[in-house]
Amino acid sequence: MSPDHTASTLRPIEHDDFDQVIAINQSNLEGVSSLDHESLSMLVKQADHALTIDDGGQLAGFVITLPTGATYDSSRYEWFESRLSDYVYLDRIVVADTHRRQGVASRLYDVVEQDRPVALEIYETNDVSLAFHRSRGYEKIGEMVHDGKTNLMMLNSLAG
């Protein structure tokens, strides 16, 4: 992706993108859970945001957020649902290895952070993600163990 982002387009995830989205997701399972066509389709249908950055036909990254009250079988989502009322849940944001450290994640976050506070979890062992989120104003509001991994439950607040 070019540093000025002129060659890239922010757009909704479309069905034709599913294979690339799944490939990007599956190559980053140290930070996100697995996806297949069925689970991706369900997420996109319910999503508040289901966006990708297209860099000349190659997906640079994607983000999926869910609104409150979604039908989603996730203990992490349910953790936030039982504690918060006005927020958007960031289910996953993944950047392709070929587009890391080029502003892709920041560009996606700039969109999803506009309307409401964003809730998300990060594996406590993911130091790079923790540093990135802390730099964007996210704070730990709790912890949860899921599948043997400690998730740090994070929330940002809107400025102003």
Phi and psi in radians as a Rosetta constraint file:
Dihedral C 1 N 2 CA 2 C 2 CIRCULARHARMONIC -1.245 0.35
Dihedral N 2 CA 2 C 2 N 3 CIRCULARHARMONIC 2.561 0.35
Dihedral C 2 N 3 CA 3 C 3 CIRCULARHARMONIC -0.999 0.35
Dihedral N 3 CA 3 C 3 N 4 CIRCULARHARMONIC -0.515 0.35
Dihedral C 3 N 4 CA 4 C 4 CIRCULARHARMONIC -1.555 0.35
Dihedral N 4 CA 4 C 4 N 5 CIRCULARHARMONIC -0.011 0.35
Dihedral C 4 N 5 CA 5 C 5 CIRCULARHARMONIC 1.112 0.35
Dihedral N 5 CA 5 C 5 N 6 CIRCULARHARMONIC 0.232 0.35
Dihedral C 5 N 6 CA 6 C 6 CIRCULARHARMONIC -1.189 0.35
Dihedral N 6 CA 6 C 6 N 7 CIRCULARHARMONIC -0.459 0.35
Dihedral C 6 N 7 CA 7 C 7 CIRCULARHARMONIC -1.508 0.35
Dihedral N 7 CA 7 C 7 N 8 CIRCULARHARMONIC -0.089 0.35
Dihedral C 7 N 8 CA 8 C 8 CIRCULARHARMONIC -1.867 0.35
Dihedral N 8 CA 8 C 8 N 9 CIRCULARHARMONIC 2.625 0.35
Dihedral C 8 N 9 CA 9 C 9 CIRCULARHARMONIC -2.217 0.35
Dihedral N 9 CA 9 C 9 N 10 CIRCULARHARMONIC 2.235 0.35
Dihedral C 9 N 10 CA 10 C 10 CIRCULARHARMONIC -1.523 0.35
Dihedral N 10 CA 10 C 10 N 11 CIRCULARHARMONIC 2.154 0.35
Dihedral C 10 N 11 CA 11 C 11 CIRCULARHARMONIC -2.694 0.35
Dihedral N 11 CA 11 C 11 N 12 CIRCULARHARMONIC 2.874 0.35
Dihedral C 11 N 12 CA 12 C 12 CIRCULARHARMONIC -1.122 0.35
Dihedral N 12 CA 12 C 12 N 13 CIRCULARHARMONIC 2.579 0.35
Dihedral C 12 N 13 CA 13 C 13 CIRCULARHARMONIC -1.176 0.35
Dihedral N 13 CA 13 C 13 N 14 CIRCULARHARMONIC 2.268 0.35
Dihedral C 13 N 14 CA 14 C 14 CIRCULARHARMONIC -1.960 0.35
Dihedral N 14 CA 14 C 14 N 15 CIRCULARHARMONIC 2.824 0.35
Dihedral C 14 N 15 CA 15 C 15 CIRCULARHARMONIC -0.989 0.35
Dihedral N 15 CA 15 C 15 N 16 CIRCULARHARMONIC -0.630 0.35
Dihedral C 15 N 16 CA 16 C 16 CIRCULARHARMONIC -1.119 0.35
Dihedral N 16 CA 16 C 16 N 17 CIRCULARHARMONIC -0.289 0.35
Dihedral C 16 N 17 CA 17 C 17 CIRCULARHARMONIC -1.509 0.35
Dihedral N 17 CA 17 C 17 N 18 CIRCULARHARMONIC -0.223 0.35
Dihedral C 17 N 18 CA 18 C 18 CIRCULARHARMONIC -0.950 0.35
Dihedral N 18 CA 18 C 18 N 19 CIRCULARHARMONIC -0.776 0.35
Dihedral C 18 N 19 CA 19 C 19 CIRCULARHARMONIC -1.063 0.35
Dihedral N 19 CA 19 C 19 N 20 CIRCULARHARMONIC -0.756 0.35
Dihedral C 19 N 20 CA 20 C 20 CIRCULARHARMONIC -1.201 0.35
Dihedral N 20 CA 20 C 20 N 21 CIRCULARHARMONIC -0.716 0.35
Dihedral C 20 N 21 CA 21 C 21 CIRCULARHARMONIC -1.055 0.35
Dihedral N 21 CA 21 C 21 N 22 CIRCULARHARMONIC -0.813 0.35
Dihedral C 21 N 22 CA 22 C 22 CIRCULARHARMONIC -1.114 0.35
Dihedral N 22 CA 22 C 22 N 23 CIRCULARHARMONIC -0.726 0.35
Dihedral C 22 N 23 CA 23 C 23 CIRCULARHARMONIC -1.073 0.35
Dihedral N 23 CA 23 C 23 N 24 CIRCULARHARMONIC -0.773 0.35
Dihedral C 23 N 24 CA 24 C 24 CIRCULARHARMONIC -1.093 0.35
Dihedral N 24 CA 24 C 24 N 25 CIRCULARHARMONIC -0.811 0.35
Dihedral C 24 N 25 CA 25 C 25 CIRCULARHARMONIC -1.039 0.35
Dihedral N 25 CA 25 C 25 N 26 CIRCULARHARMONIC -0.877 0.35
Dihedral C 25 N 26 CA 26 C 26 CIRCULARHARMONIC -1.174 0.35
Dihedral N 26 CA 26 C 26 N 27 CIRCULARHARMONIC -0.372 0.35
Dihedral C 26 N 27 CA 27 C 27 CIRCULARHARMONIC -1.501 0.35
Dihedral N 27 CA 27 C 27 N 28 CIRCULARHARMONIC 0.058 0.35
Dihedral C 27 N 28 CA 28 C 28 CIRCULARHARMONIC -2.285 0.35
Dihedral N 28 CA 28 C 28 N 29 CIRCULARHARMONIC 0.657 0.35
Dihedral C 28 N 29 CA 29 C 29 CIRCULARHARMONIC -1.222 0.35
Dihedral N 29 CA 29 C 29 N 30 CIRCULARHARMONIC -0.140 0.35
Dihedral C 29 N 30 CA 30 C 30 CIRCULARHARMONIC -1.219 0.35
Dihedral N 30 CA 30 C 30 N 31 CIRCULARHARMONIC -0.293 0.35
Dihedral C 30 N 31 CA 31 C 31 CIRCULARHARMONIC -2.125 0.35
Dihedral N 31 CA 31 C 31 N 32 CIRCULARHARMONIC -0.260 0.35
Dihedral C 31 N 32 CA 32 C 32 CIRCULARHARMONIC -2.422 0.35
Dihedral N 32 CA 32 C 32 N 33 CIRCULARHARMONIC 2.836 0.35
Dihedral C 32 N 33 CA 33 C 33 CIRCULARHARMONIC -1.448 0.35
Dihedral N 33 CA 33 C 33 N 34 CIRCULARHARMONIC 2.856 0.35
Dihedral C 33 N 34 CA 34 C 34 CIRCULARHARMONIC -1.131 0.35
Dihedral N 34 CA 34 C 34 N 35 CIRCULARHARMONIC 2.653 0.35
Dihedral C 34 N 35 CA 35 C 35 CIRCULARHARMONIC -2.299 0.35
Dihedral N 35 CA 35 C 35 N 36 CIRCULARHARMONIC 2.554 0.35
Dihedral C 35 N 36 CA 36 C 36 CIRCULARHARMONIC -2.307 0.35
Dihedral N 36 CA 36 C 36 N 37 CIRCULARHARMONIC 3.132 0.35
Dihedral C 36 N 37 CA 37 C 37 CIRCULARHARMONIC -1.019 0.35
Dihedral N 37 CA 37 C 37 N 38 CIRCULARHARMONIC -0.740 0.35
Dihedral C 37 N 38 CA 38 C 38 CIRCULARHARMONIC -1.141 0.35
Dihedral N 38 CA 38 C 38 N 39 CIRCULARHARMONIC -0.829 0.35
Dihedral C 38 N 39 CA 39 C 39 CIRCULARHARMONIC -1.200 0.35
Dihedral N 39 CA 39 C 39 N 40 CIRCULARHARMONIC -0.631 0.35
Dihedral C 39 N 40 CA 40 C 40 CIRCULARHARMONIC -1.139 0.35
Dihedral N 40 CA 40 C 40 N 41 CIRCULARHARMONIC -0.759 0.35
Dihedral C 40 N 41 CA 41 C 41 CIRCULARHARMONIC -1.029 0.35
Dihedral N 41 CA 41 C 41 N 42 CIRCULARHARMONIC -0.767 0.35
Dihedral C 41 N 42 CA 42 C 42 CIRCULARHARMONIC -1.088 0.35
Dihedral N 42 CA 42 C 42 N 43 CIRCULARHARMONIC -0.746 0.35
Dihedral C 42 N 43 CA 43 C 43 CIRCULARHARMONIC -1.127 0.35
Dihedral N 43 CA 43 C 43 N 44 CIRCULARHARMONIC -0.814 0.35
Dihedral C 43 N 44 CA 44 C 44 CIRCULARHARMONIC -1.091 0.35
Dihedral N 44 CA 44 C 44 N 45 CIRCULARHARMONIC -0.694 0.35
Dihedral C 44 N 45 CA 45 C 45 CIRCULARHARMONIC -1.073 0.35
Dihedral N 45 CA 45 C 45 N 46 CIRCULARHARMONIC -0.622 0.35
Dihedral C 45 N 46 CA 46 C 46 CIRCULARHARMONIC -1.636 0.35
Dihedral N 46 CA 46 C 46 N 47 CIRCULARHARMONIC -0.192 0.35
Dihedral C 46 N 47 CA 47 C 47 CIRCULARHARMONIC -1.092 0.35
Dihedral N 47 CA 47 C 47 N 48 CIRCULARHARMONIC 2.515 0.35
Dihedral C 47 N 48 CA 48 C 48 CIRCULARHARMONIC -1.297 0.35
Dihedral N 48 CA 48 C 48 N 49 CIRCULARHARMONIC -0.847 0.35
Dihedral C 48 N 49 CA 49 C 49 CIRCULARHARMONIC -2.269 0.35
Dihedral N 49 CA 49 C 49 N 50 CIRCULARHARMONIC 2.297 0.35
Dihedral C 49 N 50 CA 50 C 50 CIRCULARHARMONIC -2.415 0.35
Dihedral N 50 CA 50 C 50 N 51 CIRCULARHARMONIC 1.559 0.35
Dihedral C 50 N 51 CA 51 C 51 CIRCULARHARMONIC -2.154 0.35
Dihedral N 51 CA 51 C 51 N 52 CIRCULARHARMONIC 2.664 0.35
Dihedral C 51 N 52 CA 52 C 52 CIRCULARHARMONIC -2.334 0.35
Dihedral N 52 CA 52 C 52 N 53 CIRCULARHARMONIC 2.776 0.35
Dihedral C 52 N 53 CA 53 C 53 CIRCULARHARMONIC -1.905 0.35
Dihedral N 53 CA 53 C 53 N 54 CIRCULARHARMONIC 2.063 0.35
Dihedral C 53 N 54 CA 54 C 54 CIRCULARHARMONIC -1.724 0.35
Dihedral N 54 CA 54 C 54 N 55 CIRCULARHARMONIC 2.126 0.35
Dihedral C 54 N 55 CA 55 C 55 CIRCULARHARMONIC -1.968 0.35
Dihedral N 55 CA 55 C 55 N 56 CIRCULARHARMONIC 1.467 0.35
Dihedral C 55 N 56 CA 56 C 56 CIRCULARHARMONIC 1.099 0.35
Dihedral N 56 CA 56 C 56 N 57 CIRCULARHARMONIC 0.665 0.35
Dihedral C 56 N 57 CA 57 C 57 CIRCULARHARMONIC 1.654 0.35
Dihedral N 57 CA 57 C 57 N 58 CIRCULARHARMONIC -0.180 0.35
Dihedral C 57 N 58 CA 58 C 58 CIRCULARHARMONIC -1.862 0.35
Dihedral N 58 CA 58 C 58 N 59 CIRCULARHARMONIC 2.271 0.35
Dihedral C 58 N 59 CA 59 C 59 CIRCULARHARMONIC -1.339 0.35
Dihedral N 59 CA 59 C 59 N 60 CIRCULARHARMONIC 2.181 0.35
Dihedral C 59 N 60 CA 60 C 60 CIRCULARHARMONIC -1.490 0.35
Dihedral N 60 CA 60 C 60 N 61 CIRCULARHARMONIC -0.463 0.35
Dihedral C 60 N 61 CA 61 C 61 CIRCULARHARMONIC 3.024 0.35
Dihedral N 61 CA 61 C 61 N 62 CIRCULARHARMONIC 3.018 0.35
Dihedral C 61 N 62 CA 62 C 62 CIRCULARHARMONIC -2.652 0.35
Dihedral N 62 CA 62 C 62 N 63 CIRCULARHARMONIC 2.827 0.35
Dihedral C 62 N 63 CA 63 C 63 CIRCULARHARMONIC -2.432 0.35
Dihedral N 63 CA 63 C 63 N 64 CIRCULARHARMONIC 2.503 0.35
Dihedral C 63 N 64 CA 64 C 64 CIRCULARHARMONIC -2.338 0.35
Dihedral N 64 CA 64 C 64 N 65 CIRCULARHARMONIC 2.158 0.35
Dihedral C 64 N 65 CA 65 C 65 CIRCULARHARMONIC -2.092 0.35
Dihedral N 65 CA 65 C 65 N 66 CIRCULARHARMONIC 2.682 0.35
Dihedral C 65 N 66 CA 66 C 66 CIRCULARHARMONIC -2.126 0.35
Dihedral N 66 CA 66 C 66 N 67 CIRCULARHARMONIC 2.509 0.35
Dihedral C 66 N 67 CA 67 C 67 CIRCULARHARMONIC -1.378 0.35
Dihedral N 67 CA 67 C 67 N 68 CIRCULARHARMONIC 2.952 0.35
Dihedral C 67 N 68 CA 68 C 68 CIRCULARHARMONIC -1.122 0.35
Dihedral N 68 CA 68 C 68 N 69 CIRCULARHARMONIC 2.627 0.35
Dihedral C 68 N 69 CA 69 C 69 CIRCULARHARMONIC 1.391 0.35
Dihedral N 69 CA 69 C 69 N 70 CIRCULARHARMONIC 0.177 0.35
Dihedral C 69 N 70 CA 70 C 70 CIRCULARHARMONIC -1.240 0.35
Dihedral N 70 CA 70 C 70 N 71 CIRCULARHARMONIC 2.742 0.35
Dihedral C 70 N 71 CA 71 C 71 CIRCULARHARMONIC -1.618 0.35
Dihedral N 71 CA 71 C 71 N 72 CIRCULARHARMONIC 1.726 0.35
Dihedral C 71 N 72 CA 72 C 72 CIRCULARHARMONIC -2.550 0.35
Dihedral N 72 CA 72 C 72 N 73 CIRCULARHARMONIC 2.080 0.35
Dihedral C 72 N 73 CA 73 C 73 CIRCULARHARMONIC -1.484 0.35
Dihedral N 73 CA 73 C 73 N 74 CIRCULARHARMONIC 1.387 0.35
Dihedral C 73 N 74 CA 74 C 74 CIRCULARHARMONIC -2.472 0.35
Dihedral N 74 CA 74 C 74 N 75 CIRCULARHARMONIC 2.139 0.35
Dihedral C 74 N 75 CA 75 C 75 CIRCULARHARMONIC -1.119 0.35
Dihedral N 75 CA 75 C 75 N 76 CIRCULARHARMONIC -0.542 0.35
Dihedral C 75 N 76 CA 76 C 76 CIRCULARHARMONIC -1.229 0.35
Dihedral N 76 CA 76 C 76 N 77 CIRCULARHARMONIC -0.765 0.35
Dihedral C 76 N 77 CA 77 C 77 CIRCULARHARMONIC -1.050 0.35
Dihedral N 77 CA 77 C 77 N 78 CIRCULARHARMONIC -0.800 0.35
Dihedral C 77 N 78 CA 78 C 78 CIRCULARHARMONIC -1.082 0.35
Dihedral N 78 CA 78 C 78 N 79 CIRCULARHARMONIC -0.578 0.35
Dihedral C 78 N 79 CA 79 C 79 CIRCULARHARMONIC -1.035 0.35
Dihedral N 79 CA 79 C 79 N 80 CIRCULARHARMONIC -0.820 0.35
Dihedral C 79 N 80 CA 80 C 80 CIRCULARHARMONIC -1.211 0.35
Dihedral N 80 CA 80 C 80 N 81 CIRCULARHARMONIC -0.702 0.35
Dihedral C 80 N 81 CA 81 C 81 CIRCULARHARMONIC -1.014 0.35
Dihedral N 81 CA 81 C 81 N 82 CIRCULARHARMONIC -0.613 0.35
Dihedral C 81 N 82 CA 82 C 82 CIRCULARHARMONIC -1.389 0.35
Dihedral N 82 CA 82 C 82 N 83 CIRCULARHARMONIC -0.141 0.35
Dihedral C 82 N 83 CA 83 C 83 CIRCULARHARMONIC -2.124 0.35
Dihedral N 83 CA 83 C 83 N 84 CIRCULARHARMONIC -0.417 0.35
Dihedral C 83 N 84 CA 84 C 84 CIRCULARHARMONIC -2.159 0.35
Dihedral N 84 CA 84 C 84 N 85 CIRCULARHARMONIC 2.723 0.35
Dihedral C 84 N 85 CA 85 C 85 CIRCULARHARMONIC -2.103 0.35
Dihedral N 85 CA 85 C 85 N 86 CIRCULARHARMONIC -0.642 0.35
Dihedral C 85 N 86 CA 86 C 86 CIRCULARHARMONIC -2.037 0.35
Dihedral N 86 CA 86 C 86 N 87 CIRCULARHARMONIC 1.601 0.35
Dihedral C 86 N 87 CA 87 C 87 CIRCULARHARMONIC -2.836 0.35
Dihedral N 87 CA 87 C 87 N 88 CIRCULARHARMONIC 2.972 0.35
Dihedral C 87 N 88 CA 88 C 88 CIRCULARHARMONIC -2.142 0.35
Dihedral N 88 CA 88 C 88 N 89 CIRCULARHARMONIC 2.421 0.35
Dihedral C 88 N 89 CA 89 C 89 CIRCULARHARMONIC -1.654 0.35
Dihedral N 89 CA 89 C 89 N 90 CIRCULARHARMONIC 2.112 0.35
Dihedral C 89 N 90 CA 90 C 90 CIRCULARHARMONIC -1.513 0.35
Dihedral N 90 CA 90 C 90 N 91 CIRCULARHARMONIC 1.788 0.35
Dihedral C 90 N 91 CA 91 C 91 CIRCULARHARMONIC -1.249 0.35
Dihedral N 91 CA 91 C 91 N 92 CIRCULARHARMONIC -0.771 0.35
Dihedral C 91 N 92 CA 92 C 92 CIRCULARHARMONIC -2.865 0.35
Dihedral N 92 CA 92 C 92 N 93 CIRCULARHARMONIC 2.542 0.35
Dihedral C 92 N 93 CA 93 C 93 CIRCULARHARMONIC -2.410 0.35
Dihedral N 93 CA 93 C 93 N 94 CIRCULARHARMONIC 2.192 0.35
Dihedral C 93 N 94 CA 94 C 94 CIRCULARHARMONIC -2.375 0.35
Dihedral N 94 CA 94 C 94 N 95 CIRCULARHARMONIC 2.341 0.35
Dihedral C 94 N 95 CA 95 C 95 CIRCULARHARMONIC -1.943 0.35
Dihedral N 95 CA 95 C 95 N 96 CIRCULARHARMONIC 2.340 0.35
Dihedral C 95 N 96 CA 96 C 96 CIRCULARHARMONIC -1.075 0.35
Dihedral N 96 CA 96 C 96 N 97 CIRCULARHARMONIC 2.505 0.35
Dihedral C 96 N 97 CA 97 C 97 CIRCULARHARMONIC -0.928 0.35
Dihedral N 97 CA 97 C 97 N 98 CIRCULARHARMONIC -0.611 0.35
Dihedral C 97 N 98 CA 98 C 98 CIRCULARHARMONIC -1.249 0.35
Dihedral N 98 CA 98 C 98 N 99 CIRCULARHARMONIC -0.182 0.35
Dihedral C 98 N 99 CA 99 C 99 CIRCULARHARMONIC -2.160 0.35
Dihedral N 99 CA 99 C 99 N 100 CIRCULARHARMONIC 0.282 0.35
Dihedral C 99 N 100 CA 100 C 100 CIRCULARHARMONIC -1.188 0.35
Dihedral N 100 CA 100 C 100 N 101 CIRCULARHARMONIC 2.603 0.35
Dihedral C 100 N 101 CA 101 C 101 CIRCULARHARMONIC 1.044 0.35
Dihedral N 101 CA 101 C 101 N 102 CIRCULARHARMONIC 0.603 0.35
Dihedral C 101 N 102 CA 102 C 102 CIRCULARHARMONIC -2.185 0.35
Dihedral N 102 CA 102 C 102 N 103 CIRCULARHARMONIC 0.261 0.35
Dihedral C 102 N 103 CA 103 C 103 CIRCULARHARMONIC 1.527 0.35
Dihedral N 103 CA 103 C 103 N 104 CIRCULARHARMONIC 0.108 0.35
Dihedral C 103 N 104 CA 104 C 104 CIRCULARHARMONIC -1.112 0.35
Dihedral N 104 CA 104 C 104 N 105 CIRCULARHARMONIC -0.901 0.35
Dihedral C 104 N 105 CA 105 C 105 CIRCULARHARMONIC -1.070 0.35
Dihedral N 105 CA 105 C 105 N 106 CIRCULARHARMONIC -0.763 0.35
Dihedral C 105 N 106 CA 106 C 106 CIRCULARHARMONIC -1.052 0.35
Dihedral N 106 CA 106 C 106 N 107 CIRCULARHARMONIC -0.704 0.35
Dihedral C 106 N 107 CA 107 C 107 CIRCULARHARMONIC -1.133 0.35
Dihedral N 107 CA 107 C 107 N 108 CIRCULARHARMONIC -0.736 0.35
Dihedral C 107 N 108 CA 108 C 108 CIRCULARHARMONIC -1.157 0.35
Dihedral N 108 CA 108 C 108 N 109 CIRCULARHARMONIC -0.753 0.35
Dihedral C 108 N 109 CA 109 C 109 CIRCULARHARMONIC -1.101 0.35
Dihedral N 109 CA 109 C 109 N 110 CIRCULARHARMONIC -0.656 0.35
Dihedral C 109 N 110 CA 110 C 110 CIRCULARHARMONIC -0.984 0.35
Dihedral N 110 CA 110 C 110 N 111 CIRCULARHARMONIC -0.562 0.35
Dihedral C 110 N 111 CA 111 C 111 CIRCULARHARMONIC -1.356 0.35
Dihedral N 111 CA 111 C 111 N 112 CIRCULARHARMONIC -0.857 0.35
Dihedral C 111 N 112 CA 112 C 112 CIRCULARHARMONIC -1.316 0.35
Dihedral N 112 CA 112 C 112 N 113 CIRCULARHARMONIC -0.329 0.35
Dihedral C 112 N 113 CA 113 C 113 CIRCULARHARMONIC -1.537 0.35
Dihedral N 113 CA 113 C 113 N 114 CIRCULARHARMONIC 0.115 0.35
Dihedral C 113 N 114 CA 114 C 114 CIRCULARHARMONIC -1.342 0.35
Dihedral N 114 CA 114 C 114 N 115 CIRCULARHARMONIC -0.648 0.35
Dihedral C 114 N 115 CA 115 C 115 CIRCULARHARMONIC -1.741 0.35
Dihedral N 115 CA 115 C 115 N 116 CIRCULARHARMONIC -0.789 0.35
Dihedral C 115 N 116 CA 116 C 116 CIRCULARHARMONIC -2.438 0.35
Dihedral N 116 CA 116 C 116 N 117 CIRCULARHARMONIC 2.861 0.35
Dihedral C 116 N 117 CA 117 C 117 CIRCULARHARMONIC -0.999 0.35
Dihedral N 117 CA 117 C 117 N 118 CIRCULARHARMONIC 2.594 0.35
Dihedral C 117 N 118 CA 118 C 118 CIRCULARHARMONIC -1.927 0.35
Dihedral N 118 CA 118 C 118 N 119 CIRCULARHARMONIC 2.234 0.35
Dihedral C 118 N 119 CA 119 C 119 CIRCULARHARMONIC -1.880 0.35
Dihedral N 119 CA 119 C 119 N 120 CIRCULARHARMONIC 2.462 0.35
Dihedral C 119 N 120 CA 120 C 120 CIRCULARHARMONIC -2.793 0.35
Dihedral N 120 CA 120 C 120 N 121 CIRCULARHARMONIC 2.908 0.35
Dihedral C 120 N 121 CA 121 C 121 CIRCULARHARMONIC -2.173 0.35
Dihedral N 121 CA 121 C 121 N 122 CIRCULARHARMONIC 2.656 0.35
Dihedral C 121 N 122 CA 122 C 122 CIRCULARHARMONIC -2.353 0.35
Dihedral N 122 CA 122 C 122 N 123 CIRCULARHARMONIC 2.357 0.35
Dihedral C 122 N 123 CA 123 C 123 CIRCULARHARMONIC -1.051 0.35
Dihedral N 123 CA 123 C 123 N 124 CIRCULARHARMONIC 2.349 0.35
Dihedral C 123 N 124 CA 124 C 124 CIRCULARHARMONIC -1.058 0.35
Dihedral N 124 CA 124 C 124 N 125 CIRCULARHARMONIC -0.317 0.35
Dihedral C 124 N 125 CA 125 C 125 CIRCULARHARMONIC -1.538 0.35
Dihedral N 125 CA 125 C 125 N 126 CIRCULARHARMONIC -0.064 0.35
Dihedral C 125 N 126 CA 126 C 126 CIRCULARHARMONIC -1.605 0.35
Dihedral N 126 CA 126 C 126 N 127 CIRCULARHARMONIC 1.349 0.35
Dihedral C 126 N 127 CA 127 C 127 CIRCULARHARMONIC -1.075 0.35
Dihedral N 127 CA 127 C 127 N 128 CIRCULARHARMONIC -0.651 0.35
Dihedral C 127 N 128 CA 128 C 128 CIRCULARHARMONIC -1.116 0.35
Dihedral N 128 CA 128 C 128 N 129 CIRCULARHARMONIC -0.811 0.35
Dihedral C 128 N 129 CA 129 C 129 CIRCULARHARMONIC -1.140 0.35
Dihedral N 129 CA 129 C 129 N 130 CIRCULARHARMONIC -0.712 0.35
Dihedral C 129 N 130 CA 130 C 130 CIRCULARHARMONIC -1.057 0.35
Dihedral N 130 CA 130 C 130 N 131 CIRCULARHARMONIC -0.779 0.35
Dihedral C 130 N 131 CA 131 C 131 CIRCULARHARMONIC -1.109 0.35
Dihedral N 131 CA 131 C 131 N 132 CIRCULARHARMONIC -0.759 0.35
Dihedral C 131 N 132 CA 132 C 132 CIRCULARHARMONIC -1.035 0.35
Dihedral N 132 CA 132 C 132 N 133 CIRCULARHARMONIC -0.855 0.35
Dihedral C 132 N 133 CA 133 C 133 CIRCULARHARMONIC -1.192 0.35
Dihedral N 133 CA 133 C 133 N 134 CIRCULARHARMONIC -0.669 0.35
Dihedral C 133 N 134 CA 134 C 134 CIRCULARHARMONIC -1.096 0.35
Dihedral N 134 CA 134 C 134 N 135 CIRCULARHARMONIC -0.637 0.35
Dihedral C 134 N 135 CA 135 C 135 CIRCULARHARMONIC -1.172 0.35
Dihedral N 135 CA 135 C 135 N 136 CIRCULARHARMONIC -0.367 0.35
Dihedral C 135 N 136 CA 136 C 136 CIRCULARHARMONIC -1.688 0.35
Dihedral N 136 CA 136 C 136 N 137 CIRCULARHARMONIC 0.105 0.35
Dihedral C 136 N 137 CA 137 C 137 CIRCULARHARMONIC 1.629 0.35
Dihedral N 137 CA 137 C 137 N 138 CIRCULARHARMONIC 0.253 0.35
Dihedral C 137 N 138 CA 138 C 138 CIRCULARHARMONIC -1.412 0.35
Dihedral N 138 CA 138 C 138 N 139 CIRCULARHARMONIC 2.466 0.35
Dihedral C 138 N 139 CA 139 C 139 CIRCULARHARMONIC -2.236 0.35
Dihedral N 139 CA 139 C 139 N 140 CIRCULARHARMONIC 2.562 0.35
Dihedral C 139 N 140 CA 140 C 140 CIRCULARHARMONIC -1.258 0.35
Dihedral N 140 CA 140 C 140 N 141 CIRCULARHARMONIC 2.242 0.35
Dihedral C 140 N 141 CA 141 C 141 CIRCULARHARMONIC -2.025 0.35
Dihedral N 141 CA 141 C 141 N 142 CIRCULARHARMONIC 0.009 0.35
Dihedral C 141 N 142 CA 142 C 142 CIRCULARHARMONIC 2.995 0.35
Dihedral N 142 CA 142 C 142 N 143 CIRCULARHARMONIC -3.122 0.35
Dihedral C 142 N 143 CA 143 C 143 CIRCULARHARMONIC -2.390 0.35
Dihedral N 143 CA 143 C 143 N 144 CIRCULARHARMONIC 2.694 0.35
Dihedral C 143 N 144 CA 144 C 144 CIRCULARHARMONIC -2.638 0.35
Dihedral N 144 CA 144 C 144 N 145 CIRCULARHARMONIC 2.360 0.35
Dihedral C 144 N 145 CA 145 C 145 CIRCULARHARMONIC -1.677 0.35
Dihedral N 145 CA 145 C 145 N 146 CIRCULARHARMONIC 2.225 0.35
Dihedral C 145 N 146 CA 146 C 146 CIRCULARHARMONIC -2.409 0.35
Dihedral N 146 CA 146 C 146 N 147 CIRCULARHARMONIC 2.239 0.35
Dihedral C 146 N 147 CA 147 C 147 CIRCULARHARMONIC 0.891 0.35
Dihedral N 147 CA 147 C 147 N 148 CIRCULARHARMONIC 0.681 0.35
Dihedral C 147 N 148 CA 148 C 148 CIRCULARHARMONIC 1.366 0.35
Dihedral N 148 CA 148 C 148 N 149 CIRCULARHARMONIC 0.052 0.35
Dihedral C 148 N 149 CA 149 C 149 CIRCULARHARMONIC -1.988 0.35
Dihedral N 149 CA 149 C 149 N 150 CIRCULARHARMONIC 2.407 0.35
Dihedral C 149 N 150 CA 150 C 150 CIRCULARHARMONIC -1.460 0.35
Dihedral N 150 CA 150 C 150 N 151 CIRCULARHARMONIC 2.128 0.35
Dihedral C 150 N 151 CA 151 C 151 CIRCULARHARMONIC -1.748 0.35
Dihedral N 151 CA 151 C 151 N 152 CIRCULARHARMONIC 2.262 0.35
Dihedral C 151 N 152 CA 152 C 152 CIRCULARHARMONIC -1.577 0.35
Dihedral N 152 CA 152 C 152 N 153 CIRCULARHARMONIC 2.127 0.35
Dihedral C 152 N 153 CA 153 C 153 CIRCULARHARMONIC -1.534 0.35
Dihedral N 153 CA 153 C 153 N 154 CIRCULARHARMONIC 2.074 0.35
Dihedral C 153 N 154 CA 154 C 154 CIRCULARHARMONIC -2.072 0.35
Dihedral N 154 CA 154 C 154 N 155 CIRCULARHARMONIC 2.654 0.35
Dihedral C 154 N 155 CA 155 C 155 CIRCULARHARMONIC -2.556 0.35
Dihedral N 155 CA 155 C 155 N 156 CIRCULARHARMONIC 2.458 0.35
Dihedral C 155 N 156 CA 156 C 156 CIRCULARHARMONIC -1.869 0.35
Dihedral N 156 CA 156 C 156 N 157 CIRCULARHARMONIC 2.909 0.35
Dihedral C 156 N 157 CA 157 C 157 CIRCULARHARMONIC -2.134 0.35
Dihedral N 157 CA 157 C 157 N 158 CIRCULARHARMONIC 2.546 0.35
Dihedral C 157 N 158 CA 158 C 158 CIRCULARHARMONIC -1.279 0.35
Dihedral N 158 CA 158 C 158 N 159 CIRCULARHARMONIC 2.424 0.35
Dihedral C 158 N 159 CA 159 C 159 CIRCULARHARMONIC -1.199 0.35
Dihedral N 159 CA 159 C 159 N 160 CIRCULARHARMONIC 2.567 0.35
